[in-house]
Amino acid sequence: MTAALADSLMAAGVCPAAPPGMQVYADQIQSWVKWGVLAVLGICFFASVGMLIWGRVTHHPRGARLGMDGILICLVGAILYVVGYVIVLSIVGTGC
């Protein structure tokens, strides 16, 4: 029983590695996705703040509501972005 436990612990310590020559492309894709999501979140946040201000200034309750909903969506998106990145990083690893 101890040998099987030792084997399973050793198997858990194996780090995944990209096929030869693919790490450059994997890093490039990951960096493009990270910056793309960050840009979309930034645009969404500033557009939502603008919508919120516009709705308050013009006394348009639906506009203010859409702005606040957009800010909350940006916040949830940022949380999912960070959590998703940590999950992917834990699967792929940071090197052995």
PyMOL commands that set and color helices and strands:
alter all, ss='L'
color gray80, all
select helices_A, chain A and resi 2-12+23-57+61-92
alter helices_A, ss='H'
color red, helices_A
deselect
rebuild
show_as cartoon
